[in-house]
């Protein structure tokens, strides 16, 4: 275990700050609230905290539209609050990752205000501007991630600007050396304040090549799918320069000892693993979202795990997620009965896992009434199940008013999972108590930290795999069936989600065994 880095041994816990803990009664979580609840993360067994954006923002996309990369939005607190949170986290042995959003800013960022002021502005080329197409319309047929065209017309300067996401999120031009220098210096600003690394947002969109022209039609698209998938994004996503940008970021990171770059990467398996770099000079951890997109069946899970393991470069360390702030909660996706199986899979596969806040409680995607919808994606493309509010509801801490999240009116309604609040799940046969036992076992068992992965059997809704080898091996048995299954193994049960000692697995049981 001693030869693993902190980010290889660690468990990442994603904090969505708006919904973690409110300290001032305005109904929105904040930095002092995060500081107040750090002990929950420690008690859970996680040791790395990734915090979604807290920078000044008009909040058109809840912080992913940044108007100042080097400040703190007043709704979250101050730089002094941030420094206090960093100190409190480090005192508890926690590492802190910030979200870094390099592909776009807010349209209210001073850079863009200056850029759109005139065609000869000093910052005009900090963003991507083009003349209208031959028909007077947008330069290309590209569709934004949120549905409409990626191009917005500017009356004052009579050109279009590119936005991959909302109209209010103009795309930065990373082909401009001045942009590169400013953004890399921003990373240094936060590293100098003690940040342990970054989760780099939307890196796959960082270098769109608009001069390559239109996108081709996706032959597999059909009504009901995300409208942005109607075209194949062959000129806007995962362009060759993306990897150059990551190498620049990694070079800055290497100026500071023992720091981490975690990238939001998606695409084909080959595209994702390319972000490790050719000489280990890319992300240490390119996010692997494969378990978010597949049918939740044993054959699909085994195929996905084995394909990913085989595709990793020799120096590549795996990473896994089953949930985040942008997708359906895992307990809703697979059902409450299988939520413990899903978290067991996440925490026993080889590599660094990321747990999204509330998944350790079995939180479900909430039913948000139409009049309370906040997410711009749901507002722009309603009724298609794309809204992200259901996974962003506040953490339920205790049985007080608003479940202890706020003294005011929460920005989204508070929902409590079937097993109860954090306080209510502290002991007994609860999701949280089980996850704590699982993380404790993981962190003290060499085979679960560094052992190789090997599939033993995958049939009849029962997945059995090993971590480690020989006397050091641990066998993980996951029953996806609603009936008992016998793994046919002998050994000592180290942990069971059903509190079973031996015999066939109960329906929806996860069991860890040391073979004899």
N, C-alpha and C positions, 0 to 999 in steps of 0.2 A: 504493500500500500504506500510505502514511503516514496516511491518513484513517481507517483501521480501528482499532478499539479492540483491547486485548490479548485480549479474549475472542472477538473476531471473527477475529483472525489465528490464535488458538491451537488446539491439539489438547488435549482433556481426556483424562486417563488416570485411570480409576477403580481405586482401591486398595481391595480387600476386606481389612481389616487382619488378621483372624484367619488369613488364608492367604497373606500377602505375605512376611514374614520374622520368624522367632522369634529373639529375642536372648538369652533366658534359659533355654532348654531345657525349657519347660513344654509345648511342642507347639502353642502358640497364638501367632500373630504379634502384634507389639506396636509401639509408637511408635519405640523405639530401632531395631527392625528396619526400619521404614520409612525412618528417617534413614540407616541403613546402605546402603539400596538406592536412594536418590534418584538416583544417577548412572545407573542403568539407565533411568530415566524420561527424563533429559536426553539420554542417548545415543540413545534411541528417537526423539527429536525432538518429544516432547510437552512442553508448557510450563505446563499447569494440572493439578493433582492434586486429585481429588475423593476424600475419605476417608469410607468408610461408618462408621456410628456407633462411637464410642470412649468413650461416656459410661457412668457407673455404671449397672448393669443386672443384674437376675436372670438375664438371657440366655435367657428363655423363647422369644424370637424373635431371638436373637443380636444384641442391642443395640438393636433397634427397640422395645424395652420399657424406657423410660428411667426411672430412679428419682432422678436428679439431673441437671438440664440444664447445670449449671455445673461439673462435675467430670470426672475421667477414671477409668474403671474400672481398679482395680489390675491386672487381667490385661494391660492395655495400657500401664500405666506411671503417670506422675504428670503434674501440670500443668507441672512443670519439664521433663519429657521432651517434653511438647507444645511448650512454648516453644522448646526446643532444636531440635525438628524444624522449626518455623516458620522459625526463623533460618537453619537449614541449607538449607531449600528456597529462601528468598528470596535467599540468597547465590548460589545456582545459577541465579537468574532464573526460578524456578518460583513460580506462584501456587497458593494452597491454598484449597480449598473444603471445608467441613464439611457433613455431613448434618444437617439440622434437621428434627425430627420433631414437627410441631405438632398433629397430629390426635388423639393419644392418649399416655398415659403408661403406666408399669408400675402394676399394682395395689399394688405396694410403695412407690410414690412417697409421700412424706409428705402430699402434697395429697390423694391418694385415701384414705389411711389415715384422715385427718381427715374427709374427705367421708362416708365410710361409718360413722363413729362414731355419728352421730345425725342424725335428719332436720332438726334445727335447727342443725346444724354450720355454722360460718362459711364452710366450703368445700363445703357440700352442692351448691350451684349451680355449682361449678367443673366438674362432670361432669353427665351426662344421666341423670336418675332418673325413673322413671314407675311408677305403680301397675300392678298386674296388669290384664289385659284382662277383659272381662265373664265369660269362661269360667274365670278364675283363672290363665290362662296368660300368655305374653308379650304386651306391649301391641300389637305388630305381628307380621306374618309374616316380617319381614326375615331374610335368611340372611347370615351372616358370610362374609368373604373366605376363611376356612379351613373352611367347611362347615356347622357347626351354626348355631343361632339367634344373632342379634346380641345377644340379651338374656340376662343372667345374674341369677339371683335372689339377693338378700342376705337371709339369715335374720334378722340382727340388726335391720335397719330395715324389713323387710317391703316392699321395693320391688325393682324390676328396675333394673339399670344397663345402659347401651348399650356394646357393644364391636364395632367394625367388623371387627376382626381376632381375635386370641385372647381368651379370657375374661380372661386376665391383662393385657389392654391396654384399659382403660376409656377411652372417648372423652371428650376435653375438650369443654367447652361454650364455644365461641368467641363465643356471643352474650352472655356475661358480660364486661362491661368490665374486671373485675379480671383475668380470664384473658388478655384481650388485652394489658393493660399488662405483666403478668408475662412473657409470652412474647416480646413485643417488646423488653423490657429484656434478656432472655436473648440475643437477637441482638446487642444493643449490647455485652454482656459479651464475646462472642467477637470482634466487630469490634475492640474495644479491645485485644484480645490479638494483633491482627495478621492475623486471618483475612481472606482476599480475597473471600469470598462464601459462599453456601450453596446446596446442592442441597436443595430443600424436598421432603420425603417425603410421599407420599400426600395431596397437597393437594386432590385431587378428593373426598376423604372428610371434609374439615375442618368442614363445616357441615351435617350431616344434619338434616332437618326431620321429626322423628319424629311430630309432630302432624298431618302430612298423611295418616297411616294406612298401610295395607298396600301392598305392591308387587304389581303385576300379574304374571301368569305370562308367561314368555318363550316365545312359540310356537315358536321355533327350537331350544329346548333338547332334547337327547336324551341317553340313557344314554351314559356315557363322557366327557361334558363335565364341566367343573368344576361341582360342585354349587352353588356360589354364583351361577352364571349362570342358575339355574332361574327366577329372578325378574328382572324389569327394575327396576334400581335408580333409579327416577325421582324418589324423594324423598330418597335418601341421597347420590347422587353429583352433582357439578357443579351444586350449588345456587347461586342468585344471590349468596348471601353469601360463597361461596368467593372471588369476584372482589373483594369488599370486603376480605377478609382479605389477599389478595395486594397490594392497593393499600396497606394498612397496612404490610406488610413492605417494600414498595418505598420508601415514605416514610422508613422507618428507614434503609434502605440508602443513600438519597440524603443522609443526614446525614454519610456517610463517603465521601471521594473515591474514585472509580474502583473500585467494588465491583460484584459480580455476584450476581444471583439466577437460579438455574436451577431449574425446577420439574418434579416428576414428574407429568406431566399425561397423562391418557388419556381416551378417549371418541371422539365423532365428530370429524371434521376441524374443524367449526365450533366445537365445544366447546374443542378444544385451542388453536386459534388465538385464541380469545377471551381466553386467559390473557396475551396480550401487553398487554391493556388497551385502553381506548378512546382514550386520549391517550398511548400509550406509557408508561402508568403501572403496568403489570403486570410479569410476568417479562421480563427481557431475553431469556431462552432458555427457553420452555416445551418440555420434552422432546417429541420427535416419535418415537414408537415404531412408525411405520407399517411399516418394513422388517422388524420382528419378527413381524408377523402375517399376511403375505401369502405366497401360493405363490411359490417362488423361480424365477419364469419371466420372460423378457424383457418380454412384454406387461404383466404385473402390475407389474413394477418401473417401467416407463415410465409407466403410468397413475398409479401412486402418486406418483412424483416430480413429474409435471406437475400433478396435482391439488393437491399440497401447495404447490408454487410459486405456483399461481394463487390459493390461499386465503390466502396471507400478507398481512397488512396492509402498507401502503406502508413503514412504518418497521420491519417485522418482519424479523429476521435468522434464517435457517434453522438447524436443528440436526438431526443424524442419529446414530443408533446402530444397531448390528447385534448387540449383546450386552450383558448385564449380569449381576449376581449372582442374578437371579431367573428366568433363562430358559435354554433349551438353548443350549449353545455353538454359535457360528456354524459352526465346522468340523464339528460333528456334524449340524447342520441341513442344510447344503448339500453336505457331503462334503469331505474333505481336499483333493481336486483343485481344488475351486472356492473354497477358503478365501482364496487370494490374490486372486481376482477380487472376492470380497466385501469384503475390506479395501481394495482399490483403489476400488471404488464408494464406500465410506464416506469415504475420504480425498480423493476428487476431486469429489464433489458440492458444490454451493455451500452454504456455511455452516460451522458449528462441529461437528466430529465428536467423539464420545466413544469411546475404545478401552477395553474392559474388560480388566483385567490377565490376561495369558496368551493373549489372542486374537492378539497379535503373534507368538506361538510356534506358532500352530495347535493350541492345546490343545483337546481334545475333552471332551464330557461324560463323566464317569467312571461306571463301573458300581460302585455302592456296595452291598456285601453287606448284607442286611437287618439283621444284628446290629450294623452300624456306622452305620446311619442316624441322623442328628442332627436333621434338619429337622422341626419340629412339623407342617408342612403334610403331609408324607409320612406322618407318624405318624397324623394325624387323618383323612386321606383317602388311604389306601394303595392302591397298584396302579394309579393313574390317570396316572402320569407327571407329577405336579404337583410332586414333590419338587425342592428347589433345591440339595441337596448336590452333585449331579453337576457343577455349574458353579462350585463353591466350593472345590475341592480345592487344596492348597498349590502355590505357584509352584515349579517345578523349576529350581534355579539352576545346579547343576553335578553332577558324577558322584560326589560324596561320599555318605555315608550320608544317607538321606532327602532326596536331591537338594539338599543344602545349606540346606534350609528350617529345620531344627531339629536340635539334638543330642539331643532327646528323642523321645517318641512323638507323632506329629502327630495333631491332633484329627480330621482326615479323612485317608484314605490319600493318599500322593503318587503321582501318575501323570505320566508323561513323554510328550509328544506325539511323533508320528512323526519330526519333524525334530530332536528332541533337546532338551536343556536350554538355558538361556540361554547358558552358556559354550560349549556344543557348536554353537550356531547363530550364533556371533559373526561368522563369515565363510563364504564359499562360497555355494552355491545353496540357501539355507535360507529359511524363512518370515521369520524375524527380520531377516536381512540384506536381504531384499527390502523389508520394511516400512520399514527405516531409509533405504534409498535413496529410497523413495516419499515419506516425510515430508520428507526433505531437499529433494527436488525441489519439493514443495508449498510449503514455507516460503520458497523463493527464486524462485517463479514467480508474478508478479502475476495472471496469468489464473486460476490455480488458487486464489488467495486471494480475489479480488474479482470475477472475471469472471462474466458472466451464464451461465446454463445454457441449452443448446439441444439438443434431440434431433435427430440427423441421420438415423438409421435404426434400426429395431428389428424385425428379421425373421430367421427361420431361426436362432434361438438366438444371434444376434449383436446386441449393443447398441453403438451408436456415438453419442457425444454430444460437444458442444463446450463448452469453458469459455472465455469471452472472445470477442473478435471481431477480424476483420481480421488484421493481421500479428501481433497479440498472442495469437491463438487457440491453444489446445491441444486436440487431438482424443483422446478416450479411447475405446478399442476393447476391449470385454469379450466374450470368446467363452465362452458357457455350454455349448457343445456338446462332445461327446467325439470330435469330428472337426475337421479344419481348416476355417477360414472365411476368406474373402477380403473385407476391408472396401472394396477398390477405391479406396484412398487412396494418394497419393504424398506423401512428406515424410520428415523426419528423425526416427528413433525416439529418443526421450529416455529411455525406460525400458520394459523388457519383463520380465514375470514368468517368461518362458521363456528369457531371454537371447537373444532373436531380434532381428535387425536390420531385416529387411524380409521381403516375401513374405506369403503367407496366415498368419493367426494359427494357432498350434498349438492343440490341444484345451485347453480351460480356461486360455487365456492372457489376460492383461491387458497392453495395450500403450498407451503414451502417445506421441503423434506431434505434431511441429510441422509443419504442412502447408507445402508449397512450391507 
